[in-house]
Amino acid sequence: MIDQYTFDAAPYVLGALSAEERQTFEAHLADCPACAAEVREFSELPGLLAQLPADDPALTMTDEQLKPPAALLPSLLFSVRRERRQRRWRVAAATGLAAACLAGLGTVVVLQQQPTKPAPTTVAQALAFRRVVDVPVQATATLVPKAWGTEVRLTCTYTGQPWGGGGPRTYSLVPFDRAGTEYPPISDWVVLPNKEVQMTGSTALARDRLGRLEIRNAVNKPIMELSL
């Protein structure tokens, strides 16, 4: 629909209206979908004009010469509308082709993210204690670094003959740092003949600060050690 304001759309987009005319036209736009549509159609004109070379005579015209030829704005508007039609056709064609392919193949396409390979894990190795005195004991320790220190998983087996009276025997595990400083015992346990004992304890010493582990008997005498 064409009204008295329709032909103000292009000058409005190009900033050619006076302040009073611009205010009047904007008030009209609020209630006129047709003129609003015209403004949208002309919205790409400034971009097209900006593509003119800097030395183009159109950029150095006087005020009298700024009056555009009658065919200029229709020509530019035709270019804008043609470009928009071409865009619509390209999008529609691509969408239709994809839909036709899927319908013809009867295939559902699922985007699947490649599984992330898990980071390799380091398996802690069990380290064997050596005997300090002649006792029938075998023991190993697995050291697991933690943020708060080191977790120690101990396996200990007494392979000797049952002892007489005096009650059960107790062993304890004592850590040392690399400077040889003794730290509080990690844990203690009751020794049973020919029975494997497994226990887990911890120390605040970081794995790289551990220098030695000692297994001690009930009278605090070292019977086995593990140098690290």
C-alpha positions as a Markdown table, in Angstrom:
| # | Residue | x | y | z |
|---|---|---|---|---|
| 1 | Met | 0.0 | 0.0 | 0.0 |
| 2 | Ile | 1.4 | 3.4 | -1.0 |
| 3 | Asp | 0.6 | 6.6 | 1.0 |
| 4 | Gln | 2.1 | 10.1 | 1.2 |
| 5 | Tyr | 5.0 | 8.8 | 3.4 |
| 6 | Thr | 6.0 | 5.8 | 1.3 |
| 7 | Phe | 8.6 | 7.8 | -0.8 |
| 8 | Asp | 10.2 | 9.1 | 2.4 |
| 9 | Ala | 11.5 | 5.6 | 3.3 |
| 10 | Ala | 14.7 | 5.9 | 1.2 |
| 11 | Pro | 15.6 | 9.4 | 2.3 |
| 12 | Tyr | 14.9 | 8.4 | 5.9 |
| 13 | Val | 17.4 | 5.5 | 5.6 |
| 14 | Leu | 19.9 | 7.7 | 3.9 |
| 15 | Gly | 19.5 | 10.4 | 6.6 |
| 16 | Ala | 18.3 | 13.0 | 4.0 |
| 17 | Leu | 15.2 | 14.1 | 5.9 |
| 18 | Ser | 15.1 | 17.2 | 8.0 |
| 19 | Ala | 14.7 | 16.8 | 11.8 |
| 20 | Glu | 11.0 | 17.8 | 11.6 |
| 21 | Glu | 10.4 | 15.4 | 8.6 |
| 22 | Arg | 12.3 | 12.6 | 10.3 |
| 23 | Gln | 10.2 | 13.1 | 13.5 |
| 24 | Thr | 7.0 | 13.1 | 11.5 |
| 25 | Phe | 8.0 | 10.0 | 9.5 |
| 26 | Glu | 9.0 | 8.0 | 12.6 |
| 27 | Ala | 5.6 | 8.8 | 14.2 |
| 28 | His | 4.0 | 7.5 | 11.1 |
| 29 | Leu | 6.1 | 4.3 | 11.1 |
| 30 | Ala | 4.7 | 3.2 | 14.4 |
| 31 | Asp | 1.3 | 2.7 | 12.8 |
| 32 | Cys | 2.2 | 1.8 | 9.2 |
| 33 | Pro | 3.5 | -1.7 | 8.5 |
| 34 | Ala | 3.8 | -0.9 | 4.8 |
| 35 | Cys | 6.3 | 2.0 | 5.4 |
| 36 | Ala | 8.1 | 0.0 | 8.0 |
| 37 | Ala | 8.6 | -2.7 | 5.4 |
| 38 | Glu | 9.9 | -0.1 | 2.9 |
| 39 | Val | 12.4 | 1.0 | 5.5 |
| 40 | Arg | 13.6 | -2.6 | 5.9 |
| 41 | Glu | 13.9 | -3.0 | 2.2 |
| 42 | Phe | 16.1 | 0.2 | 2.0 |
| 43 | Ser | 18.2 | -0.7 | 5.0 |
| 44 | Glu | 21.0 | -2.0 | 2.9 |
| 45 | Leu | 21.3 | 1.1 | 0.8 |
| 46 | Pro | 23.9 | 2.8 | 3.0 |
| 47 | Gly | 26.1 | -0.3 | 2.7 |
| 48 | Leu | 25.8 | -0.3 | -1.1 |
| 49 | Leu | 26.7 | 3.4 | -1.3 |
| 50 | Ala | 29.6 | 2.9 | 1.0 |
| 51 | Gln | 31.1 | 0.5 | -1.5 |
| 52 | Leu | 31.6 | 3.4 | -4.0 |
| 53 | Pro | 35.3 | 4.3 | -4.5 |
| 54 | Ala | 36.6 | 7.2 | -2.5 |
| 55 | Asp | 37.3 | 9.2 | -5.7 |
| 56 | Asp | 33.9 | 8.5 | -7.2 |
| 57 | Pro | 32.4 | 11.8 | -8.5 |
| 58 | Ala | 29.2 | 11.0 | -6.5 |
| 59 | Leu | 31.1 | 11.7 | -3.3 |
| 60 | Thr | 32.2 | 15.2 | -4.4 |
| 61 | Met | 28.9 | 16.5 | -5.7 |
| 62 | Thr | 27.6 | 19.9 | -4.7 |
| 63 | Asp | 24.3 | 20.2 | -2.9 |
| 64 | Glu | 22.5 | 20.8 | -6.2 |
| 65 | Gln | 24.1 | 17.7 | -7.7 |
| 66 | Leu | 23.1 | 15.5 | -4.7 |
| 67 | Lys | 19.6 | 15.1 | -6.1 |
| 68 | Pro | 19.8 | 11.5 | -7.4 |
| 69 | Pro | 18.6 | 10.5 | -10.8 |
| 70 | Ala | 15.0 | 9.3 | -10.8 |
| 71 | Ala | 16.2 | 5.7 | -11.7 |
| 72 | Leu | 18.9 | 5.5 | -9.0 |
| 73 | Leu | 16.9 | 4.5 | -6.0 |
| 74 | Pro | 14.7 | 2.0 | -7.9 |
| 75 | Ser | 17.8 | 0.4 | -9.3 |
| 76 | Leu | 19.5 | 0.1 | -5.9 |
| 77 | Leu | 16.3 | -1.2 | -4.4 |
| 78 | Phe | 16.1 | -3.8 | -7.2 |
| 79 | Ser | 19.6 | -4.9 | -6.4 |
| 80 | Val | 18.8 | -5.2 | -2.7 |
| 81 | Arg | 15.7 | -7.3 | -3.4 |
| 82 | Arg | 17.5 | -9.5 | -6.0 |
| 83 | Glu | 20.2 | -10.2 | -3.4 |
| 84 | Arg | 17.6 | -11.2 | -0.8 |
| 85 | Arg | 15.8 | -13.5 | -3.3 |
| 86 | Gln | 19.1 | -15.2 | -4.1 |
| 87 | Arg | 19.8 | -15.7 | -0.4 |
| 88 | Arg | 16.4 | -17.2 | 0.1 |
| 89 | Trp | 16.8 | -19.6 | -2.9 |
| 90 | Arg | 20.2 | -20.7 | -1.7 |
| 91 | Val | 18.9 | -21.5 | 1.8 |
| 92 | Ala | 15.8 | -23.2 | 0.5 |
| 93 | Ala | 17.7 | -25.3 | -2.0 |
| 94 | Ala | 20.2 | -26.4 | 0.6 |
| 95 | Thr | 17.5 | -27.3 | 3.1 |
| 96 | Gly | 15.4 | -29.1 | 0.5 |
| 97 | Leu | 18.4 | -31.1 | -0.7 |
| 98 | Ala | 19.3 | -32.2 | 2.8 |
| 99 | Ala | 15.7 | -33.2 | 3.5 |
| 100 | Ala | 15.5 | -35.2 | 0.3 |
| 101 | Cys | 18.7 | -37.0 | 0.9 |
| 102 | Leu | 17.6 | -38.1 | 4.4 |
| 103 | Ala | 14.1 | -39.1 | 3.2 |
| 104 | Gly | 15.5 | -41.1 | 0.3 |
| 105 | Leu | 18.0 | -42.9 | 2.4 |
| 106 | Gly | 15.7 | -43.3 | 5.4 |
| 107 | Thr | 18.7 | -42.5 | 7.6 |
| 108 | Val | 18.8 | -40.7 | 10.8 |
| 109 | Val | 22.0 | -38.7 | 11.2 |
| 110 | Val | 23.3 | -38.6 | 14.7 |
| 111 | Leu | 26.3 | -36.4 | 15.6 |
| 112 | Gln | 28.5 | -38.4 | 17.9 |
| 113 | Gln | 31.4 | -36.9 | 19.7 |
| 114 | Gln | 34.6 | -39.0 | 19.5 |
| 115 | Pro | 35.2 | -40.6 | 22.9 |
| 116 | Thr | 38.0 | -39.0 | 24.8 |
| 117 | Lys | 40.8 | -41.4 | 25.6 |
| 118 | Pro | 41.2 | -41.6 | 29.3 |
| 119 | Ala | 44.5 | -40.4 | 30.6 |
| 120 | Pro | 46.9 | -43.2 | 31.3 |
| 121 | Thr | 46.9 | -44.3 | 34.9 |
| 122 | Thr | 50.1 | -45.1 | 36.8 |
| 123 | Val | 49.9 | -48.4 | 38.7 |
| 124 | Ala | 51.7 | -48.1 | 42.0 |
| 125 | Gln | 54.3 | -50.9 | 42.5 |
| 126 | Ala | 54.5 | -53.0 | 45.6 |
| 127 | Leu | 58.0 | -52.5 | 47.2 |
| 128 | Ala | 59.6 | -55.2 | 49.3 |
| 129 | Phe | 61.0 | -54.7 | 52.8 |
| 130 | Arg | 64.4 | -56.1 | 53.7 |
| 131 | Arg | 65.1 | -57.8 | 57.0 |
| 132 | Val | 67.2 | -55.9 | 59.5 |
| 133 | Val | 67.3 | -58.8 | 62.0 |
| 134 | Asp | 66.7 | -62.5 | 61.4 |
| 135 | Val | 62.9 | -62.9 | 61.7 |
| 136 | Pro | 60.6 | -65.0 | 59.6 |
| 137 | Val | 58.6 | -62.0 | 58.2 |
| 138 | Gln | 57.8 | -61.0 | 54.7 |
| 139 | Ala | 56.4 | -57.5 | 53.9 |
| 140 | Thr | 55.6 | -55.2 | 51.0 |
| 141 | Ala | 54.3 | -51.6 | 50.8 |
| 142 | Thr | 52.5 | -49.8 | 48.0 |
| 143 | Leu | 52.9 | -46.0 | 48.1 |
| 144 | Val | 50.1 | -43.9 | 46.6 |
| 145 | Pro | 50.7 | -40.2 | 46.4 |
| 146 | Lys | 47.8 | -38.0 | 47.6 |
| 147 | Ala | 47.2 | -34.3 | 47.8 |
| 148 | Trp | 47.5 | -34.5 | 51.6 |
| 149 | Gly | 50.5 | -36.8 | 51.8 |
| 150 | Thr | 51.0 | -40.5 | 51.0 |
| 151 | Glu | 48.7 | -43.5 | 51.4 |
| 152 | Val | 50.6 | -46.7 | 52.4 |
| 153 | Arg | 49.1 | -50.1 | 51.7 |
| 154 | Leu | 51.0 | -52.7 | 53.6 |
| 155 | Thr | 51.0 | -56.5 | 53.3 |
| 156 | Cys | 52.8 | -58.4 | 56.1 |
| 157 | Thr | 53.1 | -62.2 | 56.8 |
| 158 | Tyr | 54.8 | -63.9 | 59.8 |
| 159 | Thr | 55.9 | -67.3 | 58.6 |
| 160 | Gly | 57.4 | -68.6 | 61.8 |
| 161 | Gln | 56.1 | -71.1 | 64.3 |
| 162 | Pro | 53.5 | -70.1 | 66.9 |
| 163 | Trp | 55.1 | -68.6 | 70.0 |
| 164 | Gly | 54.4 | -69.5 | 73.6 |
| 165 | Gly | 52.9 | -67.4 | 76.3 |
| 166 | Gly | 53.1 | -63.6 | 76.6 |
| 167 | Gly | 50.2 | -62.7 | 74.3 |
| 168 | Pro | 50.0 | -61.6 | 70.7 |
| 169 | Arg | 52.8 | -59.8 | 69.0 |
| 170 | Thr | 52.4 | -56.3 | 67.7 |
| 171 | Tyr | 54.2 | -54.6 | 64.9 |
| 172 | Ser | 54.1 | -50.9 | 63.8 |
| 173 | Leu | 55.1 | -49.0 | 60.7 |
| 174 | Val | 57.2 | -45.8 | 61.2 |
| 175 | Pro | 58.0 | -43.3 | 58.4 |
| 176 | Phe | 61.2 | -41.2 | 58.0 |
| 177 | Asp | 61.8 | -38.2 | 55.7 |
| 178 | Arg | 64.8 | -38.0 | 53.4 |
| 179 | Ala | 66.8 | -36.1 | 56.1 |
| 180 | Gly | 66.3 | -39.1 | 58.4 |
| 181 | Thr | 63.7 | -37.4 | 60.7 |
| 182 | Glu | 61.3 | -39.8 | 62.3 |
| 183 | Tyr | 57.6 | -39.2 | 62.1 |
| 184 | Pro | 54.7 | -40.6 | 64.1 |
| 185 | Pro | 53.8 | -44.3 | 63.3 |
| 186 | Ile | 51.5 | -44.8 | 60.4 |
| 187 | Ser | 49.7 | -47.7 | 62.0 |
| 188 | Asp | 50.2 | -50.8 | 64.1 |
| 189 | Trp | 48.7 | -54.4 | 63.9 |
| 190 | Val | 48.7 | -57.7 | 65.6 |
| 191 | Val | 50.9 | -60.4 | 64.0 |
| 192 | Leu | 49.3 | -63.8 | 63.5 |
| 193 | Pro | 51.4 | -66.8 | 62.5 |
| 194 | Asn | 51.1 | -67.8 | 58.9 |
| 195 | Lys | 48.3 | -65.2 | 58.4 |
| 196 | Glu | 48.7 | -62.4 | 55.9 |
| 197 | Val | 47.8 | -59.0 | 57.3 |
| 198 | Gln | 46.7 | -56.2 | 55.0 |
| 199 | Met | 46.2 | -52.8 | 56.3 |
| 200 | Thr | 46.1 | -49.2 | 54.9 |
| 201 | Gly | 47.6 | -46.2 | 56.7 |
| 202 | Ser | 48.7 | -42.7 | 55.8 |
| 203 | Thr | 51.3 | -40.1 | 56.5 |
| 204 | Ala | 51.4 | -36.3 | 55.9 |
| 205 | Leu | 54.8 | -36.7 | 54.2 |
| 206 | Ala | 54.6 | -36.3 | 50.4 |
| 207 | Arg | 55.7 | -39.3 | 48.4 |
| 208 | Asp | 58.9 | -37.5 | 47.2 |
| 209 | Arg | 59.8 | -36.6 | 50.8 |
| 210 | Leu | 59.6 | -40.2 | 52.1 |
| 211 | Gly | 63.1 | -41.6 | 52.7 |
| 212 | Arg | 62.5 | -44.8 | 54.6 |
| 213 | Leu | 59.8 | -47.0 | 56.2 |
| 214 | Glu | 60.6 | -49.2 | 59.2 |
| 215 | Ile | 58.6 | -52.1 | 60.7 |
| 216 | Arg | 59.2 | -52.3 | 64.4 |
| 217 | Asn | 58.3 | -54.9 | 67.0 |
| 218 | Ala | 56.5 | -54.3 | 70.3 |
| 219 | Val | 59.7 | -53.1 | 72.0 |
| 220 | Asn | 60.2 | -50.5 | 69.2 |
| 221 | Lys | 63.1 | -52.4 | 67.6 |
| 222 | Pro | 63.4 | -52.3 | 63.8 |
| 223 | Ile | 63.0 | -55.7 | 62.3 |
| 224 | Met | 62.5 | -54.7 | 58.6 |
| 225 | Glu | 63.1 | -51.5 | 56.5 |
| 226 | Leu | 62.3 | -50.1 | 53.1 |
| 227 | Ser | 64.6 | -47.5 | 51.7 |
| 228 | Leu | 63.0 | -45.1 | 49.2 |
